[in-house]
Amino acid sequence: MNLLLAEVAQATQRLAAAGVPSPRFDAEELAAHVHGVKRSQLHTVPDGDFDARYWEAVSRREQREPLQHITGRAFFRYLELEVGPGVFVPRPETESVVEWAIDAVRAMDVAEPLVVDLCTGSGAIALALAQELPRSTVHAFELDEGALAYTRRNVEASPDRARVHLHQGDATQAFADDRGWDGRFDLVISNPPYIPLTEWEYVAPEARDHDPQMSLFSGEDGLDTIRGIERVAARLLRPGGAVVIEHADTQGGQVPWIFREEGGWTDAADHRDLNNRPRFTTARRASL
């Protein structure tokens, strides 16, 4: 075993002791980042090239600083995004939300789909949809200026940037001042804040201490923003258009009820992620 792999083994033990959920992966990812190689190439780093900055990075992760803040990047579906302090780090579970959305739009057989992503954060959802729905136009809303700095850079770096339109504004008031968009969208999608304020102490340190608070918490039951997005989606979607919203696994029995038939919705249902946990709700705007 070369020196770097031996150090990675030690780092794995340290991260595990600190409670990091994926200690081996993180130890390897940090090593790859510091040494400028892929994880699969760690064994090729000569002993003489070992960089002592690796232990600085491990120490930061040991303190539960997010891995993505240390490396400055996050991977989401087929994207590599710039992230860091001030923007919500996209999670793997959101990929299931995007996959459902892509399948739903493709099934609509619309020539040029029109999509709006509310609470876009880093732009992960908006850019993934633009990439995988190549004839789509995606509007993305983000309120926080700190997050928008990352969103803008990610959009500008994307080959699909011409089809992604970024707006600074409250997701629950999207296009409120321009009603020409009402009833035009095929899809409304969101990974909104949904953690109840009462559950602050139970949130993982990586999120609680580093993600923007406005991207995490939303009222006493966590559903304030989702209720606002339901109203926006009802206004923006065309008949037959779809909405998909991520939520906490404890909210699977609550969110579908927000999309009531008397409110003009149909087919409201909850869906499970790859870990078989209820994680997102979908509904369709009733046809006229």
Secondary structure, 3 states (H helix, E strand, C coil): CCHHHHHHHHHHHHHHHCCCCCHHHHHHHHHHHHHCCCHHHHHHCCHHHCCCHHHHHHHHHHCCCCHHHHHCEEEECCEEEECCCCCCCCCCCHHHHHHHHHHHHHHHCCCCCEEEEECCCCCHHHHHHHHHCCCCEEEEEECCHHHHHHHHHHHHCCCCHHHEEEEECCHHHCCCCCHHHCCCEEEEEECCCCECHHHHHHCCHHHHCCCCHHHCECCCCCCHHHHHHHHHHHHHEEEEEEEEEECCHHHCCCHHHHCCHHHCEEEEEEEECCCCCEEEEEEEECCC
